[in-house]
């Protein structure tokens, strides 16, 4: 079968699917959907359909990125747009099947938006939602629209047309096209993809390798997982184009074993490509050979670093080695190797499907195109987003994210994970691109974006990241191995109230040495969270050191819980829930917390009924409480 | 037995099947026969053996070392480098508490504290009755649902310290 025939069949299948008499029900089953109960919903849908004798097509799609609204179920009737329903429960499923499928009431009260052509009164179109308005979806173009386990869906939406175009060009022309698009590595470093390819293309040797870096190790980042779970073919097509351009015949996808669903969907995708002659020997009869193998990581953050990843694929300890030689000249098994990240590959296929000029039309002068971010933390609308480079942090946090939860105050946004930094209010109007974030002390990184509010302690956050990098340091070079350990010790001292005035200078000095002398980027960027928090939140460090106070009331050693004697109603709830029996009290007697026994777990604060609000958390303050148990109401009289 | 014979056909040790039965576990052989005897397969072999056995026992390490012709020392050196591998028998239920950034800012550490106290074990340990094992995970990628705790394959989202106790009760 030629590709034209494959495509014709795929489009026919897609159209038959869209124009079918039967209604279509889409359920988002990426990991976030599944963990919110999407799989139970599918069972419920089938049961309800059967009970009501309705015929409908139920398909599983990936993630449209509204994680806060999961689980999402979309229903489409012929000739009408999909209606997306958010936070669906089994009860809502019953209601929707009766109301919309049977009685034709689309229930705008339960709907989030419509997707696709056409209008349904009372329900906004997805592009009008504040969360989606500023977004431009290139890497995530198909996420939530196609069945990730059906290659025909991808092909019907122009999939693999980028490969077809590339195969008609010379290698040089493909590399030139990528260079012209201005695409830079989306894994974090932001190195020009075209230049990287050219190095590998120019390297001598008949055998070359290509690697897709799917070892998304940054805590707080899930862009690559969502993309692979929702649209694996966009990444695989990019890899084929890259392989053709640099002349590689074998490729690897190095993926975290923590992503079982993504691995599963990749395997299915590879099988389907094989059937369509899009993989293996003599791809589409052009004489181009390329195979892809999946390598599961085994839980080592440092393997996201190129040279460590190469060691790991070779079956060794994943420890980086000094460069040069760069992988482009001597990488896997000593052969020229090109490594790009998942998102980069998805952009590559988009660029070849459209054009370099089209892609370069988005973004800023030096940072072209779009970037995906995993927006999480204390924002109202958490999720997976894709925005043009140059958008401001304010637009991301407030327009897309909907601002801070519970109307609290914005404190900082953390970008770039353990290699990045914390950016304060004063940077909110900064356009997001590689240069600007670097100047502010952080990095774009792979795309984790965690928003924090006044309850987050910046010293504790820095300590958290250092504990991560310290644990993940491979131990090969001294500055990273010993330096991160010392920094962590100092930060732990500060958060426990044992900080000394000279600690801040010591941290700065250590940071400088670790940045300069570490072998790889893990150590080289590890001090960033500390440097940015000292730069922007020095007063929080000083408060911990001089006043032994944690302004955010987050550091366990510096806080205490008290029961407010004027508010306690003696209901016994906190006493019963206290895991260490630290609360004394009786019915209608004002409860007391034994500060020596209290482990500061916060359970009492959580369980105290909100109408009483009798438990409080303080830092550096002494509260006056009764000396012994007294009855409710007698405190004011004392 | 077919897997057994296959294994010895490809194996260059001069031992009879009778002797071999005592020193190797058929389960491990079932795993090893899926691979070629190439060092680059070390990590996938370790992963598959752990999947079959639950952990990497001293005996399986010996067997892997023979099979791939890599010293036991080297096998341990690689296995101990990666967080995925464990060398002691795991609990029946594996509890993983996520300590990713989003979980951290939403109180993940307090969740871990509570589980540690409830079960009286530290991450990496198993309760004395082998009922529960506890692990800390750097990030599940469910950041929007933080804080997250996973028991076996079940993901619990937006966990609070008081909720942890109730979740554990489900598995006791």
Interface residues (C-beta under 8 A of the other chain):
Chain A: X31 X32 X34 X35 X36 X67 X68 X70 X216 X217 X218 X219 X220 X221 X222 X225 X226 X257 X258 X259 X295 X296 X297 X298 X299 X300 X301 X312 X313 X314 X315 X316 X317 X318 X319 X374 X376 X377 X378 X382 X383 X414 X417 X448 X450 X452 X455 X456 X461 X464 X465 X468 X472 X474 X577 X579 X580 X599 X601 X602 X603 X606 X607
Chain B: X39 X40 X41 X42 X43 X44 X46 X47 X77 X78 X81 X82 X83 X84 X85 X99 X100 X101 X102 X104 X105 X106 X107 X110 X113 X114 X117 X118 X137 X138 X139 X140 X141 X142 X143 X144 X145 X146 X148 X155 X157 X160 X161 X162 X165
